[in-house]
Amino acid sequence: MKTSEIFVSGYARLPQGITAEEMYTVMVVGMIVDRDTGLILDAECSLVTDLAKKFIKELLVGKSLDHITEIEEVLTQRYFGSARKALISAIKIAYEKYRQVLSES
């Protein structure tokens, strides 16, 4: 693991009545990011199905957190699960943590 690799995460409340909410209450998104480039190297989220987790990972890995608007647009255009709003919120919170790390270094 390179020293430029950092872990950031974000949490957001899930909508009531969906399976993920019954299991987790909150959406968690964790990402390994290259501090120098903003590139998302790996990502995981607390969706219920493996297929959904894989889909979100494939949408995020290779994108740059420095282009958060582009990430939000991709999720809005391609992910139509019930947890979309919570997922985007959690990613934005992780992005804010990433920006905080950069400002402190």
N, C-alpha and C positions, 0 to 999 in steps of 0.2 A: 504494500500500500504506500502510495506517495504521500509525502508530508503535506502536499497541497490539497489532498482529499479531506473533505469535512462532511459531517452528517448533520442535516437539518431536518426538522419535522414540524408538522402543523396539525392542529386538531380543530374539528368543527362539529357542531351538533348535527346529527342525522335526523331526517324527517320521521315523525312517528308513523308506525304501522308497516314499515318495511323490515325485511328479515335482518338486515345489517343492524338496524336500530335495536331490535330485540336482542341481538347478540352482543353488541358493542356499545351502544348509546352514542358514541362519538365516532366520527371518521378520523382516522389517523393516516397521514401520508408521511413517509420517511424517504429521504433521498441522500445518496452520496453524490456530492458535487465537487468539481474541481474549483477551488477557491480562485485560481488565477484566470480561468476562462468562463466560469459560470456553467460549464457543461455538466448536465445530469448524467452521471455514470451508471447509477442504479437507482431503482425506485420500488417502493412497496406501499400498498395501501390496505386498509381493513375492510375491503369489500368481501362479500361472502363467497362468491364462486371463484374458483381458480381461473376460469375463463375471463371474468371481469378484471381480476388482478393482473393477468397476463396482458390484456388489452390496454389497460392504463399504463402499465410498465412500458409497453412498446410505444405508446404515444409520448411518454416523457423522456425515455432514455435517448440521448443524442441531441436533445433540445438544450438551449441555454436559459438559465434562470434570468439572465440579463434581458431576455425577450419574453417577459411574463405575459404581455398582452397577446403575443402569438400563441403561447401555451393555452391561455384561456380560450382563444378563438378555436383552436383545434379541438379542445374538449367540448365546447359548445356545438361545434359542427359534427362531431363524430361519436360522442358518448351520450346516449339517451336513456341511461339508467335513472332510477328514482333518486339516487344519491348525488346527482350531478352538482347541484348547488353546494352541498357540503364538501364535495371533492374539490371544487374550485376554491372554496373558502379556505380549506386546509392547505392547499398548494400556495395560496397567497400569503398565508401566515408563515409557511416555511420560507417563502421568498423574503418576507420581512426579516426573519431571523438571519438569512443569508446576507442581506444588506447590512444588518447590524454587525455581523462578523467582519465584513469588509471595512466598515467604518471604524471598528476598534483596532484594526491592524495597521 
